[in-house]
Amino acid sequence: MRVVFLHPDLGIGGAERLVVDAGLALQRRGHHVSYVTAHHDRRHCFPETLDRLPVRVCGGWLPGSVCGRLRAFCVYLRMVYAALCLLLAPGPPPDLVFCDQVSACVPLLRWAGLRVLFYCHFPDQLLTQRRSPLKRLYRAPLDWLEERSTGAAHRVLVNSRFTGQVFAETFPRLRHRRPDVLYPSLDLAAFDAPSDLSLAEVLGAPPPPHILLSLNRFERKKNLRLAVDALARLLELADAPVGRACHLVLAGGYDPRNEENGQHLAELQRHVASADLTERVTFLRSPSDAAKRALLRGCAAVLYTPDREHFGIVPLEAMYCGAPVVAVASGGPLETVLSGVTGFLCPPAAEPFAAALLRVLLEPELARAMGEAGRRRVVESFSFQAFGDRLEKVVTEVVHEAGG
């Protein structure tokens, strides 16, 4: 089958990782896979999109915002334009279009007679705030369009049972639809690859005994301040030798085009300085895959701080690499992290996070057992093979369903 992935910005993030993995899974099963996107920065993307997966950029000339505003409208416009480019492209039409994040283009694709699978990472309308009547007025038609256009897809997938519940609450007109859950997965072979970087090379200095790692984009919704506050509280609870051995690494995606990334990184740096933790915290922008592997394999624990996260791939990466996970007890981690077995699920506050981290640091046998249990859990429940098999089944069903 010919499958085209339609995605707004093929950069680095959880949504991008999923569509890249989905393309690789279908490609390995003999299907012809390609991507259409409005933006693809070859310096800020997953390496598979440079050499293994063909990418066509359409609509990059369209603005991403108007004077820093109307971002959602501009993204919707870009996706509709990219869909038009897909429809007008020479050659046979695709058997299926896999669309995600923005559904505004789905009715156009349906009108053209294409089969459409829409992957809902999370309802777009819940990713913005409405603090003024003008903002609510602006969002009203976009919210209406999101619900109607999402319902136009032949099949809807979500990334977790939690997102499925939110989907039903957010789109009351679509309650008759039953989205299928397709959990993101890991390409285990990529994480089994030998690391060509040492921790010292990644950090630029000899690594401390206990590295606490946070892997998240520099966005306010990721609640990264919680990791800093948990470290501060841990240092108050721990004995001096344990405290002196602790060091927090805040690593994650950083896009210089994204104004919030720069602003929030500066906010975090000021927060670290005000807590007198400058010597105990390292910031890493957009670490390479090799650097991520070195960090995950060498850390004492991974802190996962987003609240009500849609799914969250980082806990899987951490567990497969043998690191205990301390995560907020909400959203996707409730379906991936087994509290007390592969890590700890905690309220989003510094005190419980610090207490969980202290147990990991003071009980090495517990930490080792959690790491082993986490690796088994990923292999058994979230392998790339299981992900690909499930996706192949859904894609085949959508393409061969009667009608349209």
WODAGI-V832922 format. One line per field, one symbol per residue. ss: DSSP state (2 for helix, 1 for strand, 0 for the rest). phi: phi as a letter, one per 20 degrees, with the letter a starting at -180 (. if undefined). Layout:
ss->???
phi->???
This chain:
ss->01111110000002222222222222220001111110000000000222200111100000000100102222222222222222220000000111110000022222200001111100022220000022222222222222222220001111002222222222022200000110000102222200000022222000000111111000022200222222222222200222220111111100000022222222222222220002221111100022222222220011110000000002222222000111110000222200100011110002222222222222022222222222222222201222222222222222220000
phi->.ecdedcfbeecrfffffffffffffffeneedbccbebbefebbfgffecdcfcdecnffffeaclmclffgffffffffffffffeffnffffbdedbmcegefgfffgeneecdddefagffeecdcecgffffffgffffffffffffffbddceaffffffgffedffdffedgeecfgcdefffeefffecegfffemagfffceddddafecffelfgffffffgfgffeefgffffeebeddcrfcdffegfgfffgfffffffffeldgfdcddcelfffffffffffdeeadeddfelfgbneggfffffendfddcfeamggfddeefnddrcdcffbffffffffffffecfffffffffffffffffdcfffffffffgffgffffdffnp
